[in-house]
C-alpha cells in the first residue's frame, strides 16, 4: 500500500474535512480506489478515492464537501492530475446500487440477495482496496457480507458456464473465421476480448472475484492456478504475433480449462468433452433464470 496516499489523507484531506465539516467526519467511510488502493501505484498513477456518507447526509452536505475536496485536490495533488478524483458518494451507490439490501440482510438469507446484479469487478474492489477510514463501518460490513464463500455456488457455476460458452462456442469460433478470412481488424478486436475472457475464467475456476482489466494480470499472478501450465500458456500467448500460433495456444488454454474443471469436479453436471454442445444447453436451462430456487 502506498504510504504516500495514507499520509496524504491523514495529513491533508482528513484535517481539511475536520476544519470545515467537523460533524461529517464521524459519519464517513473512505476507500482508496485503483492502483493506489491496491498498493501497486507507480510514477504514472493518479489518485482515486471515494468518501461515503449516509444518503440523507450526502443530500444535505455532499455538494459542499465535494467542492471543498475538488479545490484541495487541485492545489495539493502529488499524483497525475488526469484521472485523479476524490468523490463524495451516498452509501446506497455501493455494490452497483444494491448495498442497502446487503447491509439490511440477515446473514441467514444470503441467497436472497441480488448477487447477479453486482459485478465481479465491484466485488473485487470491496474485498481488496484499502479502507483508510471506517467511522461508520459500512465498507467493512459490506466486505464481510460479500466474501467469496457467501457467493451462491449455483451462481459461480452459472458464471463459469456462461464464460466458457462465450469463449469456446462464440469468441474463439469467430476468431478462427476472421483469421481464415484475413479480416485483420475484426480478428484483433475479438482477440482482445478472448484475452480478457481467458483471465476471467481463471478467476472463476479459482473461486475468486476478478478486478477491472487494468489490474487483471497483476491479480491473476496471485492465484495459485497461475503457477500451473496455465500461467506459462498465457505468457506465451502474450508474446506470440502469428495468428495460427495464437489460435493453437488459445486452443491449448481451452483444453487446459476443460481438464482442470473436469479433474477438480467444478461443474460435474456437465461433460465438457461432449460433442452435443452441452455448454450451450446448460446455459439455456430455465433453472439458471432463477438460480436461487
ZIHUMO-V100552 format. One line per field, one symbol per residue. psi: psi as a letter, one per 20 degrees, with the letter a starting at -180 (. if undefined). burial: I if it has 9 or more other ideal C-beta (glycine too) atoms within 8 Angstrom, else O. Layout:
psi: ???
burial: ???
This chain:
psi: pohhgghgghiggghgghhhmhihgijqqppprbhghikkqaijqrppqpppqqghgghhiggggghghggghhhjpiaphoipqoqoqqhiiqlkjjhhhghiqpiilhiiqlghipqhgghgghhhqpoiplhijgghghghikqhhipphhhggggggghgggggifghggggghghjkngghggghghgggggggghghgijlqqqrqhhjghghgiiqhiiiahgghgggghiipjpghhggghghggghggggggghjlgmiipoijqjklhgghghiphhihmii.
burial: OOOOIIOIIOOIIIOIIIOOIOOIIOIIIIIIIIIIIIOOIOOOIIIIIIIIIIIOIIOOIIOOIIOIIIOIIOOOIOIOOOOIOIIIIIIOOIIOOIIOIIIOIOOOOIOOIOOOOIOIIIIIIIIOIIIIIIIIOIIIIIIOIIOOOOIIOOIIIIIIIIIIIIIIIIIIIIIIIIIOOOIOOOIOOIIOIIIIIIIIIIIIIIOOIIIOOOIIOIIIOOIOIIOIOIIOIIOIIOOIOOOOOIIOIIIIIIOIIIOIIIOOOIIOOIOIOOOOOIIIIIIOOOOIOOIOO
